[in-house]
Amino acid sequence: MDPAAPAGLTATASEAKVINGRYALRERIASGAMAEVYLADDVQLGRQVAVKVLQPKQAGDPKAVERFRREARAAAALNHPNLVTVFDWGIDAGRAFLVMQYVAGSDLRQVLAQRGVLPETEALHLAADIAAGLEVAHRHGIVHRDVKPRNVLVDANANALLADFGIAAPSDERAEDGSVYGTALYVSPEQALGRAVDGRGDLYSLGALLYELLTGRPPFTGDTAAEVAAQHVDAAVVPPREIRPGLSAATERVVLRALEKEPGQRFRDAAEMRAALLAAAASGDSGDRVSAPWNFDSTQRMSFRLPLAVASRRWAAAAVVVVVLAIVLVPLLANARQTGVPDVTGRSVKDAEAALSAAGLSLAVDEQTTDDTPAGVVVRQDPPADGHIGAGGTVHAVVSRGLAVPELGGRQCAEARAALASAGWTVKPVRWRVAGIEDFGKVVAQDPPAGTVVPNKGQISVQVAGPVRPC
């Protein structure tokens, strides 16, 4: 049983947590401010699924529940290999849940963290996959509005699947009360201004995502979400080849066209952008490696109206700009507080949450199997320690799911015993097994088996080829 499974949900006789009498939760695979995601078994259809469960503190928020309902309704109409399928949604024990296709792999934010920027052709093919998914969504009149690395999953075959339609909307829907929903690093100018957004807004965000895959940084950065969003509206982007000269001219043209400020100057639709991406993929590749972390990678309700001086600079008189800067921008930036990020690496999840909570921040967890870190301990964090993030922001942490038991088969027992002792493991020979003389002294079986995930380093029992005295 997963000890972190949502409280209050139905339990079977075997004590596995079950949602809606059908989805048996196995383990938590991701956690964020809004929801937790679990690997689960659909006991009716006998398949693995991913179940997103609303956090308890969000359960009573009608807007949060509406976001789940919207995601389910938007995704229900879509069926494509490059879109994560949503199977079901509902409310169980007062908690909204969403049942999705389980994708064994990593999101693009994890890929960037692990590998740095990607080879040019690989980045182009991933972007083409995303464009293919967007083409289907746009054909159904749905605009995603939050295309970013964390919402793109990469499966074992290196295919990209777009997920999380939680703030998707019909193409004619405008932001309510002037507020802007989205992610500042990737938001299109029209979305930042609170205007109606069509599919070309998603293509802008895809261009921003591709820019980061190729250069190691997003097109615009700043100290606050408002500052970053304002640059999307009015600042010129640095051409990708000025950062990574080895990129092809064709790739740069695709990126810069997608990042045009005016929607009419971008690609007409996702199909046209996908064709351009695939054509550019044949024009060359770059082996450069550049990597840089940035903040503002979380979907948020950016509760501001962009300064009128930014929104209308192309047609406003200089005197109006000065007035608006004084009245709107100065108070806005004064309120955009930054918080220092504490060091939570090496801490338990509970201790990390407490430290971040004391700083007014929240924790989002991704779990990975490690070689040296015990289960439940933070391996790394983003933003890093002593960095800064907007007040109330989320720190993303990779937490150890446990340790992978090393492979001992075929190794001389004495050698393996000495090597693993220095690494903190204990090797205990329990018996010998009859074998040819050429294998005498070698490990022929072990318990736990190689690759088994265990909470801590401990004892590995081995059988040794003999007859010989155990090592």
N, C-alpha and C positions, 0 to 999 in steps of 0.2 A: 504493500500500500504506500502511496506517496503521502508522506506526512504533511506536505504543503497543499494537499488537495483542498478545494473550497469547502469550508465548513457549511453544514446544513444540507448538503446534497444527499440524496438517497444512497444507502449502502447495501450491497449484496451480502449474502451470508459469508462470503470470503473477505468482507470488509473493504473491497475495492470501491472507490467512490464512483457512483453512476449518476449521470445526468439524464433526466427525462426517461428513466427506465431503460435506456438503450446505449449510452455512450460511457464506457468504463474508462476512467482516467488512469493512465499508467505513470506518467512522469511529467513534471513541468519543464517545458523547453524554452520558454521566454516569459518575461514579465515586464510590464510597463506601468505608467501612471494610470492608464485607463483600464487595462485588462491584463489577464494572464493567459498564456497559451499552453495547452497540455497535449501531449501525444496520447491518443485514446484508441480504444477498440470499439467499433460499431458491432455490438453483439448480435444484431439482427442480420446484418449483411456479411459479417465476418471479414471486415477490412479495417485497416488503420486509418484514422482520421486525425485532424488537428482540431481541438476545441478551444475556442476563445471564450473566456468567462469574464464578465465585467467585475472589476474590483469591488469589494464590499462598500467602500466609501462612495462609489459611483452608483450603487444599485438604486438609490432613491432619486437620482437625477434624471428627470424626464428627457433632457437633451442627450444624455449619454445613452439611454435606452433607445432613443430615436435614431442615434447614429448606428447602433447595431441593426435596427430594423431597416434603415436606409441601405446599409451595406448588403444585407441579405436580399433586399428587393432589387438593388442594382445588379448584383452579381448573378441573381437567379436567371436573368434573361440572357446571360453570356455563356458561351461554350466554345473554348478555344484552347489549344495546347499551351499558349503563352499567357493564359489567365488562370489564377488559382480558383478552382471551382468551389462554390458555396453550396452545401447540401441541405442545410437545415438551420433553423434558428428558433428561439423560444425563450421562455422564462421558467426557471426551476428553482424552487425554494427562495424566490424573490430575487434571483440573480439572472440577468439576461445572458444568453450564450449563443454562440455562432459555431456551426460545424462546417469545417472546410477540408478540402483535399490536403493530405499530408505530403509535404515535399521534403524528402531527405536531402539536406544540403545546407547552404548558408545564404544569408542575404548579402546584397552587394556591399553594404557597409562593413560587414565582417570580412568579405573578400578584400576590400581595400585596406583594412587594418592588417590583414595577414600578409598581403602580397605587395602592397604599394600599388602604383599605377599599373595598368594592364598593357600588354602588347596591343598595338594599334588594331590589328585585324580582329583580335578577340573582343576588344571593346566595341568595335563596329558591329560585330555579329550579335553581341548582347543587346545593343541598342536597337538593332533591327528586329530582334525578338520582341522587345517591348513595344516597338512601333506596330508590329503585327497584332499584338493584343489590343493596343489602343484603337487600331482600325476597326476592330469588331465592336468595341465599346462605343465609339463615336457613331458607327452605323446604326446603333440602337438608341442614339440620342443621349448617351451618358458621357459626361466629362469627369475624369478621375479627380482632378484638382490637387493631387498630392503625390505626383510622380517623384520619387527620390530613392536613394540607394537602399534604405531600410525597408522599403515597400516592394523590392524586387528580390525574388528568391532565385537561386541558381541551383539546379538539380545536379545529380551525379553525371549527367551527360552534357553538362555545360550549357543547358538551355535556360533561358531567363523566363520567369513567370511573374507577372504583375499581380500584386495582392492589395488588400485593404482599400475597398471602395467606400470607406466610412464617411467621407465628406464629398463623395461624388454627387453630382446634381445634373438635372436637365440643362441643356446648353443655354437656355434663356433665363436661368435663375441668377439673381443678383445677391450679393451679400446683404444680410439683414443689418439694419441700423448702422451701416457704414463699417462694421467690423470685418476683418479679413481672416479667413481660415486658411491654413496651409503651413508650409515650411519655408521660412524666410530665405534660405539658401537657394531655393529652386522655384520660387513663386514668379509667375509671369507678371509683367507690368500691369496689365488690365486687372488681374486678380488682386494685386497689391493695392490698386486704386478702388477696389470694391465694385468694379463694373461687371457686367455680364461676361461670362467666359465661355468660349466655345472650344472645340477640339484643338485649335491652334494654341491655346493656352497650355495644354498638355504637351504639345510639341516643343514649346519654349522650355518647359521643365525638363523634358527629355534631353534637350540640347544642353541644359545646365548640368544634368547628370553625366552626360557623355563628356563634357568639358572636364569634369572632375576625374572620370576614369582615365582620361588621357594625360592630364597635367598634374594630378595629385592634389588639386585644390579647386573649389567651386569658383564660378566666374566673379563673384563679389563676396567680400567679407567685411566685418565691422565689429564694433563693440556692442551693438544692440541689434535686435531683430528689426527695429524700425529703420536703423541706418542701412542695414543690408537691403531691405525691401525698397528703400528710396533709391538705391543705386540701380536696382533692376529697372526702375522707371526712367532714370535720367543719365546714368553713367555709361561711358563707353567701355566695352569689355576688352581686355588685353588679348590679342590674337593668340591662339594656342601654340603656334609655332615659335612665338617669341619666348615661350616657357620651355617648350620641347621641340627644338629645331628639326629633329628627325622625322616629325610627322609629315605626311604627304599633303600637298596643296589641296587635293580633293577632299580629304578629311576635314581640313580647316574650313573649306567652303561650306560643308554640310553643317558644321557646328555654328559658324557665324550666321548662316541663314536662319537656322532654328532660333537663334538668340536675337533676331531683329526685334526692335522695340514695338514696331507696328505689326499687328497680326497679318495684315494684308501683304507684308513683305516676306513672311515666312513661307514654308511649304504649304501648298493648298490643303493637304490632308496627310494623314498618317501613311497612307499607301505611297504617296510621292516621296515622303521622307525615307521610308523603308527602302525604296528602290535606290535612292541616292546613297544610303548607307551601304548597301550591298555592292554598289558600283565602286564606292570609295575603298571598300575592303580589298579590292583587287589591285589597288594602286601602289601598295607598299606597306611596310611594317616598321615599327620602331622597337628596339630593345631597351630603350631608356627606362630607368626606374627612378621615380620621384614620389615622395610620400609626405603628406602634411595633414595633421588633424585640424578640424575646424568645429566650432560650436554651431548652435542654432539648427541642429539636424532633427528636431522633434516637431511633429505636427502640433500646432497650437492655434488658439484663437488670439490673433494679434490685435489686441483691443486698442486700436488707434486708427485714426484717419491719417493717411500720409499728409504731411504739410502741403497746403495749397500751393506753396511756392514750388514744390517738387512736382505736384500733380499737373500744374498748368504752366510750367516754366516756358514752354514753347510759345505761349500766347499772352502771358501776363506782362504788364509793364514793370520796369525795374522798381518803381516806387512801391508797387503792391507786394513785390517779393520781399522787400525789406520789412514791411509791416507784418506780413504773415510770418516771416522768420522770427520776429520778435515776440509775436503773440502765441504762435503755435509750437514752433520747433524747440525753443528754449525750455518751456515747461515739459515738453515731451521727453527730451533727453535727460532732464533733471530727474524725471521719474523712472527712467530706464536703469534701475540699479543693477550693479554687478556684484556677484558673490564669489568669494574665494572658494576653490574646491579643495576639500580636505583629502588627505592620502588615505585610501581605504584598501589598497593592495595588501594582501597578506592577512586581512581580517575576515572573520566569518560574515556571512550575509547579514545576520542579526546585528553585529557590531557596526557593519558598514551602513546599514539603514539608520541606526541610531546616530552615528556621526553625521550623516548627511541631513537627517531630520533636524539635528541641532543647528545646522547651517541653513535651514529653510529649503533644502533640496530633497529630491526624491531619487530612488534607485530603480533602474531597469536592468534586468539580469538576462544574459545569454549564457547557457551552460555548455562546457566543452570537456571532453576527456583529456587529461594531462598525463605527463610522465612523472612529475615530481610534487604536485600540489594536492594535498588531501581534499576530499569532497567538501563542498560548502565554503571554500575559501576563495576570495577574490584574487584572480590571477593578474588582471590589468584593468584599467579604467580609462574612460574617455568622457570629458576632458581629463588630462592628467593632473596629478597632485600639484597644487599651487597655481593651477590655471584659473580662469574666471569664466563664469556662466551667468546668464540672466537670473535675477532673483526668482526663486520658485522653480528653477529649471530641473532637468533630469540628467543624472550622471549614468552613463551606460557602463556596465561592468561585465567582464567575462569571468564566470565563476566555475571552479572545477566541479565536474560531475563525479569525478573520482579518478583513480589511477589505473592505467592499463597494465595488467600483469605482463612482464616481459617474456619473450620466447626463449626457452632453455633447451628445447629439443635439438639433439645432435651435438651439443657442447660437452666438453669434458666436465664431469661433475665438479671436480676440485677447482677448475678454472672458473666455472659459473658461480660456485659458492663464494669464492674470494671476491669476484667482481661485484656480485650483488650485495655482499656484506658491506662493501664500501659505499654502496648506493642506498643502504638502509633496509634492504630486504634480508630475510633469513631463508636459506635453502636447507631443507631437512630430507636426507635420503631415508626412505621408509622400507625399501626392499630392492633386491636386484632381480633382473629378468634375463633368462638364458638368451644368449645372442652369439653371433660370430665373433671370433677373436679380434677382428678389425674394429669392432664397435665397443670393446670392453672399456668400461669407465665412462661411457657417454650417457647422457640423459635421454631416455626413450619415452618417458611420460611424465606429466606434471599435473598438479592440482593446487590452485585453480589453473584451468587451461590458459594458454597465452591469449592475450587480448581481453580477458575478463576484466570488467571494471569493478574495482574494490574501493572502499572508502579511504583506506590508509595502507601504507606499506606494512607487510606482515610476513607470515611464513608461507613458503611454497614447498610443498611436498613433492619429491621426485622419485621415480624408479630409474635404476641405473643398469645398463647392459652388463652382464657378467657371465659366469660367476666370478665376482671380485668382492672384496670388502667394500661396503659403501664408503664413499669419500668422506 
